[in-house]
Amino acid sequence: MAGKSNRVKSTNDLELKDRLVAINRVTKVTKGGRTFSFSAIVVVGNEDGIVGWGLGKASEVTTAIAKGVEAAKKNLIQVPVRKGTIPHEQLAKFGGALVYIKPASHGTGVKAGGAMRAVLESVGVTDVLAKSKGSSNPHNLVKATMAALSELRDAYTVAQNRGVALEKVFKG
């Protein structure tokens, strides 16, 4: 697409809140016995249109979460949120997970499950309808939801990319 990238460059002045999506305990069997390690999927956002996700792996849960937060801060994206909802419906797929997000009227709330809910609440969406099909794996759900959010465009951006007036975007 010929549009500008929606990546966020600087994280210094942002108040980011982190949400833990999932923790997975991994066991490695060696000659000396079992070695446990943990992987944590974390979503960070300022609840005002900026969100990112990260995966942290470590031998302790707290360290894995901290690594996940640092990884999430490195891949933040800007999402157009207007009046607490998204500008248009969007479908995205990652691996076996297929997600569908749709704008909702004020007062609806976040109708989404598990991993999708964490991402949508972190970005600051208060009213949205969401459906996930296929895999319920939190890794793939988070990545598919992030892909759907990164594809969203507000009317002003669409008008700018097409080189037309803002009113003409809504006509046709």
N, C-alpha and C positions, 0 to 999 in steps of 0.2 A: 504494500500500500504506500501511496505517496505522502501520507501524513507524517506528522512529527512523532517521535518516540515519546511514550508516556512514562519513561523511567525517571525516578527521582534521583537527582545528583547528590544533594547535600542532606545529611541527616543531623547536623549539629543543632539546629534550632527547632527540631520536632519533639513533641512530647509523645513518645510511642508507648503504647500499652501492649504487653505480650499476653498471649493466650496459649495454653498448652492444648494441643489437639489430641495427641496420642503418644504413649510411651510403649516401646516394645522391648522385651527382654530377650536377648540373644545368648544362646549357650554354645560355646565352642568346647568340644571334647578333645583333650590332649592326653598325652601319656601320663601327665601328672594329675589328671582329674578334669573336672569341669571348670571352665572359666566363663563367668557371666559378664556381659556388657549390655549397655542400654542405648537405644536410639530414641530420640524425642523429636516430634514434629511440632514446631512452634510457629504461630502466626503473630506478627506485630502490626499495629496500625494506630493512627492518631484519631480514629473515628471521625475523620473529616476528609475522606477521599484518598488517603494514602494507606497502602497495605503491602506487606511482604511476608514471605514464608521462608523457613529454614529448617534444616535437618542437622541435629547434633548427635554425635556418637561418642560415648565415653564409658568408663568402667563404673562410674557413679551416676545416679539419676540427676543430681543437681548440676554436675559438670556438663552432662549431656544437654540439659535445658539451657544452660548458659551459652554453650556452643551454638545451639539452635537459634537463640535470640541474636547472637552476633552474625550468624549466616543470614538470618531474615532481614537484618538491617542493611545488608549489602545488596539485596535485590528488591527494593521497594518500587512500586508502580503507583501512578496517579490514576484515579478512577473518577469519572464524572458522576457526582451524586447531587441530585436536585430535589429539594423538598422531601428529603428522606428516602427517596427511591431511585431506581436506575432509569436512564433515559429510554431504553427500549429492551425488548426481549432478546435473549442471546442463548445460543446452543454451543456447547464445547465438549470435546472428548479428549481424554488422556488415558492411554492404556485401555483397560476395560471399563473405565468409568465414563459415563455420559451425563452431563449436567445441563439443566434447562433453567434459566432464571428469567423472571417476568416481572415488570413493574406492577405495583399494587397501590391502591388508594390509601390515603392517610388513615391510620388506625388499624390497619390490617396486621401489622407486626411482621416479624421475620418468620415466615413459614418455611423452614428448612431444617434438615436433620444434621446432627453430629458435626462432621468436619466442615460442611458447607456453612453451617450456622456460625461457627467460629470466624471464618473468613469474612462473611457478610457483615457480622457485627463489628469486626475490627475495622472495616472500611468505613463504617458509619451509616450503613443502610438501616433504616428503621422499619420500612414497609416493602416487602418483596415476597413473591411466591417462587419457590424453588423446588425442583424435582431432580432426583438422581436416579439413574437407571444403570443396570449392569453391575459392575463391581462396587462393593461398599468399602473397599480398601481405603483407609484414610489418606495414604500417600497419594494415590491417584485422584481421589476426590478433591483434595486441596489443590493439586496441580491443575485439574480440569476447571475448578472454580476460578482460580487465578487466570487461566487462559480465557475464560468467558469474560471476566472483568476487564482484562487488558484489551479485549476487542471492542468494548463499549465506546461510543462516540457521542458527544453532545451535539445539539443542533448547530451551535456556533462553529464547531470544528468542521462539521460536514459542509456547511455553507462556505467556509473558507477554502476547503479542499476543492470544492466544485467551482469556486469562483462566482457564486451567485449570491443574491440577497437572502437574508435570513427568512423572509416571508415566503420565498419561493420553495424553500426546503419543505415547508409544511403543506404547500399546495399539492405537490405532486408525486 
